[in-house]
């Protein structure tokens, strides 16, 4: 199908918030102003990096946050007077110089010595080595997360510095097609619980990501269509809430070098914007976080008046897809396509535009990867971002509800009539309508064949709280009831749980533990485990019963992968 894009007439409005601009006459003065903002009462330690390149200052951001000090900038061969003045105001006991003598000369180091009781240098033989040395100097093994970015460009690492400071994890650098030995050694030493790879395959190749998967149980790439979208994804992954947000230009690194440490000191994310309008991705993330203060870093030459007015790029219009756009994955790849479906008379809450569906998908993907040791569902993306299609039915909410308990079956048929019938796609339907029976429904082959799994976002099941008392997509990393409910319904549609399973009950469910993703029974359901005992639907290895660990819908694709039983149109 050809993609049809419409401009939303009522884009999500940015929340009212206080704007504060922090800017100096140059990058050195801006760094000093940021230091005064974040550390008005001084600091025990200060970090000094070159202002002429980006790598050392960006890798130093999380380290500065952990130590509770600012990052200040210097010319390689002379300490700017504004930096020296700010250091005197801070009165640190220690000054840490970032990078080797080519970045910060011995002469500058000598100028720093009268300004603190102790001055010392942390450096490697390259930017990769300096980042690794910083990481292993301050962070202990078992860190929650490590951020990995290209050492060849600044944009992706910018947002990672603030996120790393917030989660007390390092920023490490890689080449596009290889992990430098020093970075590899640092990751092995730190043994992070999770690794977040920043940027698309043009920045960090897929082969590098595959190598990183051996170093942590949870490895995810955070990549948007551009640097602005990537920074917003990093923020959404790291910050459930924030009282303040920092915005820097995405066009150059000069003003942004010291912003990571300042953002970290205030537990704030760092977003990127264009000069003449607020990037749509940054606007959406500010709207989600609803901060009290937005800090603009740099003068009007970097972030113009329209950014200060929070004027969104594109005339404040958000693009909406009403058909399935061209796939990033191969056309013969089995994959999940997300849809936002609204009844004819239903309220369009723009869940496809304001990010709830994208966060929901990201959340259940994170959970599945953690539970399975790295497997995720292959999801349909367009130009690097989740492809979500909007569709308004010709049927009213009441008429749809009259089909209970078969609303999913009717949705499946109506969408197939509308052209959503790709033989190798499972349609994950976020249906913004009512059910008087449940919060969702799925097929269950071979007994009930279909391509669609559905959440009923306004369901009112008997004897239970209304479905919309649960928040959809509250976090991209911590799934809630509805997010796991969608995974539950998709697993039904893929054939789980088969009647051959030892704990099968109630048409496709398990009976052995209420914490199981596929449980149904008398106890309240709260999913925290994928197939308790690995004997019903995941990893049991039997050929006579559906084992979703071998599903063709998984990424990476398992060996000898199998389609769901009796999948419609398979052949």
N, C-alpha and C positions, 0 to 999 in steps of 0.2 A: 504494500500500500504506500501511496504518497503521503507524507506528513502534512497535516493541515494545522497551522498555528493561528491562534486567535489571541488578541490582546485582551487581558482581563480588564473589565470596566471598573472593578473595585479591588485594586491590589491591596495586600495587607498594609495597613498604615503603620508608619514608624511611631513607636511610643514617644510621648513627650519626655524630653530629657534635657539635662544641662550640658551645654557644650563648653569645653575649655581648651584653648589652644596653647600649646607649649612650644615656643620657638625662640631661637637665638639668631644672631647675625650670620652664623655659619654652623657647620656640623659640630664643632667643638663647643660652641656656646649653647647649642641646643642640648647637647649631652649634659652640660652643667645645669641648665634649667630643669631637665628631667631629674637630675640628682636632687635638686632642691625640692622638687615636687614630691618625690618618693621618700626622701630622707631629710625632713626639715630640721631634725634634732641632731644631725650628724650620724656617723656610722663608724663602727669599729674596724671595718675593712673596706678598701676601695680597690677596684680593678681598673687597670689602664691598658687600653689596646690601641692599635693604630687606627686612625680615621681614614686611611687611604685604601683599605681593602676590608672585606666583610667577614672573612671566615673566623678569625680569632674572637672578635667581639660577639658574634652570634653564638658560637659554641660556649663562650663564657657567660652568656646570659643566665642559664639555669644555675651555674655554679655561684654566680653573684647573688642570686635569689636565696640559695641555701645558706650562704654566708651572711646574708643581710646587709649587702652593700651595693653601691651603684657601679655602673661601668662608665668610665670617662675616657675621652679620646685624646690622642696626641698625634702630632706630626712625627714621622719616623726619626727625624733628626733634631727636633726642638720641641720643648714642652710649651704649648700655648699658654699665654698668661691667664686666660679664662679658666683653663683646667687647673693651673696652679692655685688660683684664687679659690676655686671650689674645694680643692683638697685641703686648703688651710681652714676653710669653714667646717668641713666634715671632721677634721682632726682625727683621722684614723690611726689606729695603732699599727696596722699593716697595710701595705700597698702591694698588690700582686700584679706583676707585669705579664701580659698575655702575648705569647709569640716570641720568636727568636730575634736576634739583633738586626736582621733585615727589616723586621716589622717595627720594632722599638729599639733604637740604638742604645749602646752602652752609655752614650752621652746623656740621653734622656733619663736613663736609669739613675745616673749620677745626680741629675737635677731633682729627682724624686726623693733621694735619700734624706734630705733635711726635713721632709714633710711627714715622716712617720718613723716610728721606732724600728720598724722592720720593713725592708723592701726586698722582694725576691721574685724570680721569674719562673714561669711554667711554660715550657716550650717543647715541641717535637722538632723533627727534621723537616716537617711539612705541615700544611694546615690539617691534614688528617692526623698526624702525630700529635699536634698541639691539642686538638679536640679530644683525642684518646687520653692524653696525659691529664687534661682537666677532668675528664670523666672518672678516671680511676683514682685521682687524687682526693676527690670529695665524696664520691658515691660509693656505698658499700654493696657487696654482692647481694643479689635478691631485690634489686630496685623494681618498683612497680612497672615502670615503662621506660623504654629508650626510644628516642626519636632519631630516625636515620634520614638524612637528606643528601642531595648532591653537593659535593664540594666545589662544583663548577659555577654555581649560580646562587644568588642570595635569597630569592623570593620565598622558596619553600621553607628554608631554615628559619626565616623571620618568625613565622607563626609558631614553629616548633619550639623556639626559645621560651616564649611565654608559657606555652603548655608544659614544657619540661620543668620550668620553675615551679609551676602550680602543683605538679604531681611529683616533684622531687626526682626527676629523671634527666639524664644527659641528652644533649644533641651530639650525634656522631656523624661523620661525613664519609661518603663513599664516592667512588668514580661511577660513571654511568654503567659500565660493563664489568666492574670488578669491585670486590671489597678489599681495600688495602689491609695488609697484614696487621698493622697497628690497630685498625678498627675492629678486625676480627678478634684479636687478642683481648681488646677491651670488652667486647660483647661477651666473650667466653668468661672473662673474669667477673663481670657484673651479673651475668645470668639473669637477665630481666624476665619478669613475668609476661611482658608483652613488648612487642616492637611495632612502632608505627612508622611506615615508610611514607615519606612526604613527597608528593609529586607523581606524575604519570611516568609511563615507560620511556618517554623522551628524556627524562631526568635520571631515573633509576630503572634499569632494564629488568624485565621479568625474571631473567636468569639470576640476577642479584637477589630479588625477592625470594626466589625458590631456595637459594642458599641460606638466606636469613631464617627461613622456616625451620631449619634444623637447630636454631639457637634459642628459640622461645616457643612456648606452647600456643601463643596467640600472636600471630603476625598479620597485620592488615595494611593495605595500601590506602592512603588518604589522598585522592587525586580528583580535582575538579576539572572542568573544561579549560580553566586558565588559572593563573596564580591567585586571582581574587577568590575564585570558588574554592581552590585548595585551602587557602587560609581560613575560609569560613568553615570548611569541613573539619579542619584541625581544631578550631574553636568548639564546634558542636560535639566533637568526640571527647574533648577534655573538660568542658565546662557545662555543668548542668545549670548553673546560675552564676551571675557576676554582678556586683554593684557598679563596676566601671568597666569600660572598654577603651582600648587604645587603637587609633586608626593612623596608619602611616601610608605614604605613597608607595605604590607598587612599581614605580618607574625607576627608582634608584634607591641605593642603600644608605645614603649619607645621613639623613635625619634619623633613620630607623635603627642605627647601630646600637645606641644606648637604650632604645625603647624596651627591649626584651627584659632587661634587669628592672626597669621602672615598673613595667606591667607585672612582672613577677612579684615585686614588693607589695603590690596592691591586689594580688590574686585576680588579675585581669587578663583576658585574652588580647591578642594583637591581630587586627584585621588590616587588609590592604585595600586601597581605593585608587581610582583614577584621579587625575588632578581636577577636572572640570565638572565632575559629578560623583556621587557616592556609588561605588560599584554595587550592582544589584545583590551580589552575594553578601557583601558586608551589610547592606541594608537589611536583608532578611535575617541575618544573624543578630544584628542589633535589635530588631523587632522581637526575635525569640527571647533574647536575654532580658530585654526591658531594663537596661541599667539606669542608675541614677545620673551617672556622668559619662559622657563620651569625651575622651582626651584626643584632640587632634595634634599630631606631632609634626612640626615644621610650619613654615610660613605659607603665605598664599601662593607663592611660586611652586610649592609642593602640593598643597591641598587648597584649592580655590574656595571662593565664597559659597559656591553651590554645595560643596561638601559640608561646609559649616552649617548650611541650611538643611542638611540631610536630604538633598534633592537626588533622587535615585536616577542612575543612568537609564537611558531608554525612555525618557518622558514618564517615569514612574509606572510604566506598563510592564506586566509580567507575561511572558509567553506561555501559552497553554497548548498542549498537543491533544488533538481529538481523534487521532488515529495512531496506530502502532508505527513509530518511526523506524528508519533503517537500523538494523542491529549492528552493534559493534562485534558481537560474536559471529562465528560462521553461521551461515543460513541453515545448515543441517544440525546445529547444536541444540540439544534439549535445554530449555531455559524457562525461567519464571518471568512472566510479564505482569507488572502491577497496574491496577486500574482503580480510579476513583469514580464510583457509579452513584448517581443521584436519581431518585424518583422524579417523575414529571412535575410534581408539585413540591418537591423537597427543597430545603435550603442548601444552597451551594456554599459550603464553608471553605472552599478552596484548599482542601487538605493536600492536593497535588502541588499547589503553588507555595504554600507557607511552610512546607517541610515536614509535616507530621508523618506522611506516608514514607518519605525517604528515611526519616529517623526510625520508624517502626521496622522497616526492612533491615536497616543497619543493625538494629538492636537484636533481632532474632538471628541474624547472621553471626553476630558476635557470640551469642549464647551457644549456637550450634557448633561453631568452631571450637569453643572452649570445652564443650562436652564431648566432642568427637575426636579431638586431637588434630583439628585443622580443616575438616571438611565443611564446606558451605554449599548452599544452593547456587547454581549458575543462574544469575539474574540478567535480565535484558537491560542493556545500557545503550544510550545514544550519545555519541561524542564524549564518552567517559563518565556520564552521569546516569543515575537510575532513570529509565524511561517509564514515566507514569502517564497513562492515557486517561483523559476525562471523557465520561459518557453520561448523557442525560437520557433516561428511559422515556418512552412514550406512555408508560403505565404509572398510575398514581401510587402513592405510598400505601393507601388503604387497599387498593386492588392487589398490590404485591403481597401485603400481609395476609390477605385471604387465602394465599397458597400455602400457608404454614401447614406442616413442617417442611414443605418442599420449595421454599423460596430460592434456594441455591439452584435447584433443577431448572426453575423458570429463568433465573438470571443466565444460566449456562446457555439455554436455548435462545433467549433474546439476543445475547451478545454474539452467538454464532450467526444468527440472522443478520446482524449488523456487520459481519465480516471478521469478527475476532474468533477465528477458528483454525489458527495455525496448527498443523498436526503435531508439532513438537514443542508446543508451549503449554504451560500450566498457567492459567489466569488467576492471579491473586486479587480478589475483588474486595475493595474497601467500600462496602455498600452503606451509604448514609441514609438508611431507612430503618423501618420498624420490623420487628418480629415479636410475636407473642409466645414464642416457643423457646428460643435460645439466642445466644450471642454469635452464632456462626453455624456454618454447615459445609460439609465436604462430600465429594463422591467417595465411593468405597468399592473399587473394582476387586474382583469381577462382578460382585453383586450389584453395584450401582456404578455405571460408567459415566465419566464426565471429565471435562478439562478445567473446570472452575472450582476454586475454594473461596469461600466468602465469609467475611465478618459482617454481622448486622450491628452497626454502630449504635443504633437506638433500640436494640432488642430489650424485651422485658420478660425474661423467662419466669415462669411461676415459682414463687417461693424463694426468689433470689433478687439481689439488688439489680436495678436497671444497668444494662451494659455501659451506658454512657456516664456512669459514675466512675468509670476507669478512664484514665488519660491515654490516648493513643500517641505513641512516639514521643514520650516525655524525654527520653534520652536515646542517643544513638548507640550506647554501649550497655545500658542496663534495661533489659526488656521488662515491660509490665504485663498485666493480665491480657490485654488485647493483643499485644505484639506476639506473645507466646500462643495466644489463641489462634492467630493466623497461621503460625507454624503447625500447630495441632491440626487445623483443617487441611492444610496442604499435605501433611503426612497421610491423612485419611485419603485424599485424592490420589496419592501415589500408591495406595494399597495397604496401608497400615490401619489396624492391626489385623493380620489374617486369622481366620478361624482355626488355623493349624497351630497358632501360638499357644504355649502352655498356660498363659494367664489371660487368654482372650475372654472378653465379656462384652455384652451390650453393643453388638454390631460395630466392631472395629476399635475397641478400647482394651485397656489392661485393667486388671483388678488387684495387682499385688502391692501397689504403693501409691498413695495420693500425691506424692512428689513426682511421679512419672509424667512426662509430657503427654502421654496418651491415656492417662487414667480416667475412669469414670466409675462412680460408686457413691456410697452414702457419705463419705468424708469429704470435706472441702478440698477442692483441687488447687494446688499451687505448684506449678512445675519448677523443679530444680534439678531434675535428672533426666537423662536421655536413656530410655529403656533400662530400668533397674534390673540388674542381673544379666543384661545383654542376651536375653533368651527369647524375646518376643518379636522385635521388629528391627533391631539394629545390632549388627555385628555377630549374630549367632552362627552364621556360616552354613546353615542348612539350605539345601537346594529345593526342598519341598515347601518352603514357606517364605513369604516376602521378607527380604532383608534390605532395608533402605540404605545400608552402608555400601550396597552395590548399585545404587540407582544411577541411571543415565543423567539425572538432573543434578548430580553433585559436581562440585569444583574443588579440587582437581578431579578429573574423571577417573573412577576406579577401573582397575583391570577387569575385563569380562563384565562390563557394566550391563545392566538389564533395564529395559523399559518397564513401566508398571503393567500389571496384568490387564489384558483386554483394553489397552489404551486406544481411544477412538482415533481412527485414521492412521494408526501405525502400520507400516508396511513398506 
